[in-house]
């Protein structure tokens, strides 16, 4: 790390779940964003409510960034476990902030560490002739050139209590994370006003002035202490404010929620499940909204959010809302989607436009509820018994989360079918600064929807809801509309909706429903089906992927180019109807193709083989539940390019 390094940083904070780690990370990230920097953050946590370890990495830069990187420049800790778990990830010339009160803690006394982890750490330290406590971990890091910054949190909190003339130490102890963040920013040279504004914004909704005052007092004392103890910046890396265009600091599931709002969704149902619940809770907190702000009414609206008794009720309630003419959606994760499958089949049979946002997590069964994975692709493509058309969108970044959520509402109504919006946990729980999406770039399209009687309406009893059409799409009337009586059933039915198992009727109805995918494939622009990022000149390798791997791949390509490897990237954005022609054209003449996915079996590669008859032999997979980094892309692609015959399958394992 050079002494001239400015605004390029990977910062980490960790602690027991429920101890304010998320708030700390948000405060740090928001401070950097307020200073004009680009920010990308990833959150990792266990599936229990409180107690086990969680950590947050925040990467900052003066240029736009879209992925995590390996290695930590500054590790902020206030407990023993964070030091033990992450000290070895700190780069030489980086730093560790720690509480000297925990330095004598024996490693075996950190009871949230697994026994095999304790044994491995103790064996490593013993080989280096070191002891078996936190101090030994710090000494090991110091030997690698890492700088140590001891922060006596308890003493600082006592001083702050005196300043505030309060004896409420229990409440004050909660600001230990604010102290860690503030010391971090001071060491990095960022003016305290950004942290102060971040604190004000964080507690603005609480309307508790004492909370604001308490945390601001913590900011002031932490900055003072860091300056007294370590001088003007204690690391060879600086954060400096820059001028930048207005941007949003947003979490992935918030981007989805905003896209639904802008796209006209007015009913969201859900049953709580990780990591999907955050989206519905955000919508609940903003049930009355103004997306555009100012005096215009164009962006104003409201949404009804209902927590149901289970996922079966969630999907069927959303279907009911859609039948009544409301743009409706539900949100879930893998186990919840499993329960929704029968309802999805009913919606497919009755041509009901409903949107399901599916946040993928580690499976099967309960799996790893708070870890990321891309393991549900083949499931959603084939969910339910029998066959019915469904569209599947796969978002790769925050911007796509917004626009895909908007388009999902359009697709559902235009083609009268269920739409599944696939987002993985790694993207849902990441936060980053982005340019504000423009809702005006996508128009609300309601398709062949009949909302009022008259205007050439059929006479009562003659409305044929499921009448065959050349494009497979019949005019759709809302329930209860005078002159438009029809029936819904889970059975095969005729044009009016009456149960009908006649052979010819079955063939006619199946063809009608399934032809919608052909219509969608013809009408949807190729830019909404795939993304393509070309290399300068003839590429050495073509990378294929989908979902949140996008950001890591794009940044990995930049690293590869610096080493003389030219890579291009084909991103699959629409998995159903699958863009076979576009994919075949791009891959048929490629020199070397590598599929990159965050699942065990490379599911998209299997889909590509099925739809295009192109078998991608070289595959990079990651399935340990941790997000993929740009460094891993760089290393694995170099490995395959160097010896393609020996490295057809590379398994990535990074992540604590």
N, C-alpha and C positions, 0 to 999 in steps of 0.2 A: 504494500500500500504506500503510495507516494505521499509526501508531505503536502503536495499540491492537489491531492484528491479533493474534489468539491462536488457535493450533491450526488454522490454515488455511494449508497449505504444499504446494508442489510442488517436490520435491527431486530432483536428478538426479546420478548418478555415471557416469563412463565410463572406458574404458581398453581396452587390447589384450585380446582374448579370451584367457582363460587366466591373466589377471593378478589374479584375485580380485574382479572386479567384482560377480559374483553374491553372493559371500559378504559383500561390503561392503553391498550393498543389503539383503540379509536381516538383517544386523546393525542397520542403521538402522531398518528396518521393525519388527523385533522389539523394539527399544528403545522405539519409539513405542507399540507394542501393549502392552508391559509397563506403560507409563505410563497405559494406559486409553484411548488414542486409537484411532480407526478408521483403517484403513490400506487403500490400494489401490495395487498396484504393477504396472508393465508392463515386460517385458524384451524388448530388441531386440538381435539378434546376427547375424553372418554365418554362412554354412554351413561355413566351414573350422573346423578343430579349434583352432588357436591363431593369434594374430598380428593378425588384422583387428579392427576396432573393434566394441565392444559397449557398450551403455549400459542403464541401469535407471532408471526414474522411479518415485519413491515419493510418493504423495499422502497427506497426513494431514489429519484433521479431528476436531472434537469431535462430529460427527454422522455417521451412516452414509453412506458414499460407495461408488459402484459403477462409476466410469469414470475415464478419464484426462482431463486438461484441457490446453489449450494454454498455453504460457508456463511458464518455470521461475523459481522464487523464489531457489533457491540451487543453484549448479552446483559440484560437488566434482570436481576433476580432479587427476591426478598424471602426466599426459603431455601432449604438445603437441597431439595430434590432437583430444582431447576439447575443448580450448579452441577450436580452429579450427572444429570442426563445430558446437558448440552454444552458443557465447557469444552469438550473435545471438538465441537463444531466451530469454535471461534477461530478466526483466521490469525496467523502471526501478525503482530502489530495491531491486532484488535484489542478489545477490552471487555472486562467482566465487572459489573457492578454487583456487590454482594454485601450482606449484613455480617459483620464480624462475629455477631452473637451466635451464628450457626456454624462457624468454621471448625469447631471441635466436634461436630456431630459425627458419630461413627456411621459409615455407610450402611451397615446392617440395621441401624436404627431408623433408617428412612423406610417406614413400613409400607409405603405405597409402591416400592420397587418390587418387581418379581424376584423370586429367589435366584433364578438363573442369571438375571441381570446383575444382582449383587455379586455372585461368584465370578462372573466375567470381569467386572470392574476391579474386584479385589485382586484377581490374577494379573491383570494388566499393571496395576500399581505395584504389585510385588516384584514383577519383572524389572521395574524401574527403580527398585529399592526404596519405594515410598510407603507411607503408612496406609491406613484404611479409614480415613475420615475426609470430610469436606476440604480441610486444609491441604490434604495430599492432592486432591483434585486440582485445587488452585495452584499448588506448587508445580504440578505437572504442566498446567497451562502456561505458567510463568516461564518455565523452561523452554517453551516453544516461542517465546517472545510476546506473549499476551500480557497486556497491562492490567493491573488489578486496582479497583477503586472501592475501598471499604467505606460503607455508608452506615453509620450507627442510627438506624431508623428509630429505635426506642428513645434515644436521647433527643433526636430532632423533634419527635412528637411531644416530648415533655416541654421543650422550649416553645413550641407552637401553642401548647395549652396555656402556658404563662402569658404569651402575647394576647391570646383571645380571652384570657381571664376565665377559663373554664376548667372544670374537673372531669368533664365527660370524656375520659380517655378511651372508653370503649368505642365511642363514635369516632374519635380522632384516629384510632388505630386503623380505620378503614382508608385513610388517605396515604397509607404506605405506598400504594401503587402510583399515586400522583407524585410522591417524592422520587420514586424510581424513574418515572418518565421525565420529570423536571431535571434531575441530575443528568440524565442522558442527553437532553437537549442542550444543557449548559456545556457539557463536555464537547459537544459537537458545534458549539458556538452560535446556536440559533437564538435570536433575541426572545426574551421571556414573554413579550407581548403576544406572540402567536399561541403560546401555551395558555396564557390567561384568557384569550378569546375562545380557545378551544374548550376550556372549563366552563365558561359562561354558556356556550352553546350546548354543552353536554347536559347541563342542569336547567336549561331554560324552561323545559316543560314541567319540571317539578314545582316551580314557583316557591321553592324553599330557599330564601335568601341566606339562611345560616349555612346550608350546604355549600353554596357558592363561596361565601366568605371563608369557610373552613378550608376548602380546597385551594382557594387563591392564597391563603396564608401558607399552605404547604408549598405552593409554587415558589413564593418569595423566599422562604427559608431554604429550600433545596437549592435554588440558584445561588443564594448567598454562600451556603456551605461549600458548594462545588467550586465557586470562585476562590474562597478563602483557602481551601484545601488543595486544589489542583491547578489554580491559576486560570489563565484565559484559554480554555479548551485543553483537554487532556489527551486528545487523540489526533493522529495525523490525517484527519478527515474532517471536512467542514460542511455544514449545511448553511447555505446562504440564500436569502430570498431572491426570487426572479420574477420578472414581469411575464404574465401568461394570460391567455384568453380565459374568460369565465368557464369554469368546469364544475362538474358534479362529483361529489364524493359519495359513492353508492356501493351497497352490498348486492351480490348477484340476485338474491331472491327479491330484493327491493326493485331491481330493474325489471324483473318479470311482473311484479305487481303494478308498477307504473305503466308497463306496456298494456296490461289488461285494462287499467283505468282509461288510458287514451284510446284503446280499441273498443270501448263501449261495453265492457263487461259490467253488468249491474247486479249479478248474483254470484257470490263465491261461497261454496260449501266446503267443509273440511272436517276431518276428525284428527285430533292432534297426533303427529308422528314426526320424528326427526328424519331428515332436516327440513321437511316441507312446512312445518307449522309457522316458521318465521314469516313466510310470505303472507299467510292469512292474517297473522297478528298485525303485520304492517298495514294491511288493508283495513282491518278493524280500527286501527288508530287513525286512519284517514278516510273514514266512510263518507265524509263530505269533503270534497277536494276542489282545488282550482289548479289545474296543471300548468296553465299559461301565466297566471298571475295578472296583476293590473286590473283595468276596468272592463276588459273583455269578458263576456259570458261564455265564449266558445269553449274554454277549457274547464268550465265548472260542471260538477256532477256529483253523484252519490252512488254508493254501492252497498248492497245488503250482504253482510257476511254472517253465515250461520254455522255454528259448531254443532254437528249432528252426533247421534249416539254411536255411530260406527261408519266405516267406509262404504258399506252397502247403502246406507241412508244418504251418505254424501253424494254418491254418484246418481242415485235415483232422484234425489231432490233437485240436483242440477238439471237432469233430464226433464223433470216436470217444469222447471222454470223455462227451459228452452221451448217446450211444447206450447207454453203460454206466450211465447214471443220475446222473452227476455234473453239477452246474451248472457249465457251462464257457463260457469267453469267450476272445477274442483281441483284440489291439489293434494298430492300424497307422495309416498315413497313405496318401495317394492312390496313389502307385506300388505300395505293398504291397497295397492293396485291389484294384488292377487284377489282381494275380496270384491273389487269393483268389476271383475271380468264379466260376470253374468249380466250386470247392468249395461256394460259396454256392448255386449251382444244384442241386448234388447234395443239399445239406441241404434245399432247398425241395422237391425231388422226393420225398424220403424223410421229410418232415415232422419234421425234427430241430431241436430247440430249441437254437440257438447264438447267442451275442451277439458282435457285432463293434463295438468302439469305434473310430470313424474320426476321427482328428484332421486336420482340413483344413489344408492349407498352399497356398502359391502354386504354380500349375501353368501349363501342362501339362508333361509329362515330368518331369525333375528340378525344373524351375521355380525357385522360391525356397524351399528346404527349411526355412528358419528364419523365414519371414514368413507372416503370417496371410492367410487368404482364406476365403470361403464359396462356393467354386466347385464343390463336389462334390454338390450337392443333386440335380440332375437325373440325374447319373451313378448315385447309389445307388438312386434310385427305379426305374431301368430296368436295373441291372446284371445281366448274364448274358443269354444268348440264350434265347428263349422267355419264358414267363410263369410266375411263381410268386409267392405272397404273401410279403411281407416287411413288417415294421413299421419305421418310421424316426422316431426321437425327436431333437429338436433342443434342446439345453440352452442357456439364456440367461445363467446366472450360476452361482456356486459351489454354492449351495443346490440348484439344479436339477440340476447335475452329480451330486450325491450321490443325490438321490431318483430321478432318471432312470436312473442306473446300477442302482439297486435294482429299480426297476420293469421295466427291460429284462429282468432275469432272470425276473421273474414273467411278463411278456408272452410271452417265448420258450416257457416251459413251459406256460402256460395255453392258448396258441393253437398250439403245436407248429410253430414256424416260425422262420426267422432274424430277428433284431432288430438293426438298425444304430443305434448311438448316435452321433449327429453332434456333435462338439465342434470348435471351430476353435482354431488355434494361439494366437490372441490371448487366449482364455480359458484354454487349457491352461497357458500360461506366465505368466499373471498370478497375483499373490498378493494376499490381502486378509484382513481380519478379518471373521468371520461369527459369528453365534450358533450354538452347536453343533447340528448336525442331530440329530434324534431318530429312531433306527432303529425305535422302537416305533410311529411313525406309519404305517409300511408293514409289512404282514404278508407273510411268505413264502408264496406260493401256488404249488403244484407241479402244479395242474391234474389231468388224468385220468391220473395216473402210477401204475403198478402195480409195487410193489417186492417183494411177497412172493406166493408161490403160495397157492392156496386161495381160499376166500371166493367161491364161484360162478365159479371159474376155468374156462375151456373145457378140454375134454379135449385131450391132446397132439395137435398137428397141426391143430386146429380154430380156433386163435386167428387172427382176421382183423385184423391190425394196421391195415389201411387201409380198414376197413369204413365205408361212407358213414354219416354221422350228420347230424341236422338242423342242428346248429351247425357241421358240417364237422370236428369234432374227435373222433377215435377214442381209446379207452383205449390208453395207451402203456405197454408192458412194457419193462423193461430187458433188454439182451442176456444170454442164458444162463439166464433165469428158467425153471424147470421148468414145463412145460405151456404155454409161450408161445413156440412156435417160429414164426419168420417170416423173411422174406428182404428184403435191401436191394439195390437196383440203381439205377444211374443211368438205366436205361431206364424207359419207361412200364410200369406193372405193374398187377396185379389186387389184390384185397383181401388176399391172402396175401403179396404182394410178388413174385410170379412175373412175368416179362416178358410183356406182353400188349399187342399193338398193335391189338386189335379196336376198331372205330369206336365202338361203344356204350360199351365200357369206358373209352376215352379221354375221351369226353364226361362220363361219370360221375365219373371221377377228377379231371378238371380242375375240374368244378363243386364237388366236395368240397373241394379245396385252396383254390380262390379264394374260396369262401364264408366262409372264416375271417375275412377282412377285414370282411365284413358283420357277422359276430358281434362282432368287436372294436369296430367302430364303434358298435354298439348298447350294448355293455356298459361301455365306458370312459367315465367321467364327463367332461363337457365341460371341467371345470377342469384335467384332465390333457391336454386337446387344445389349448386356447388359453389365453392369459392376456389379461385385459382390464383396462386402467387408464383409468378414466373421468376426464373433466374436470368441473369444477364448472360446471353450467349447460350451455347449448348450445355444443358445441365448434366452433371455427373450422376445425379440420383434424383428420383421422384419420390417424395414422401406423401403417404396417404393416411388420413386420419379423420376424426370427427370429435365433436364435443370440446371439453376444456383443454385438450392437448394443444389446441390451436396456438395459444400465446407462447407456450414453451417451444413449439416448433418454429414459429416465426423468429423468435430470438435465437434459437439454436442455429437457424440458417445463417444468421449474421455472423455467429462465431465460426461456422463452417467455412464461410466465404473468406474469412481472414486467414484460414489455413489452406486456401486454394481449392476447396471443394464447393462446387456450384450445385445448389439444391433448389428444386421447385416443389411446391406444395399443393396437393389436391385435397380440398376439404369437402367432405360429404355433409351437406346441410339438410337435405330432404331424403329420408330413408324410405318413405312410401308416399306416393309412387316413386320407385327408385329411378334416378336419372341414368339409366343404363347407357344410352347413346353418348352422353357427355363424358361419362367415366371411361367408356370403351375407347373413345377418340383420344383421350389424354394418356391412357396407359398403354395402348397398343404399340406405340413407337418409343416408349420410355427405355432408356438404357439399363437402369437398375431401379427397381421399385421396392420400397420398404414401407410396410404397414405398421403404424404406431397406434396402440390402443391401451386403455387402462382396464383390461380384463384378462383372464387366463387364456382363453381360446382364440383371441383375435376375431371377434364376432363379425365386425364389418368386413374383414377379408373374406369370410365365408359367404356373406351376402353378396359381395362383389363377384365372387366365383360363381354363385348361383345365377346372378342376373346378367353377367357379361361373359362367362366362361374363361375369365382371366384369373389364373391362380397366382397369387402373390406369395412367393416362397419365403421372402425375408420379412421377419416380423419382430418388432420390439414391443414387449408387453410389460405392464406393471400392474400388480394386483395385491399389494400389501396395504392398500387403503390410504396411502399417502400420495399427495399430488405430484405430478411429474414436473421436473425442472428443466430449464433450458440447457443446463450443463449435462444432464442425462441424455438429452437429445443429441447434443454435440458428441459426447463420448461414444454412444452406441452407434450412431451413423458412421463415425470415423472407423470404428471397429469393423463394421460390415463392409464398408468400402475398401478397407485394407485387405480383408480376406473374406470375400463373399461366400466362398465355398465352405468355410469353416464356421460361419456365424449366421446361420439361417434363422435362428431363434435366440434373441437376447432378452433376458429377464432383468428388469430394473429393480433394485432393492433399497435405494436410498430412503431415508426418513426415520425419525425417532419414534 
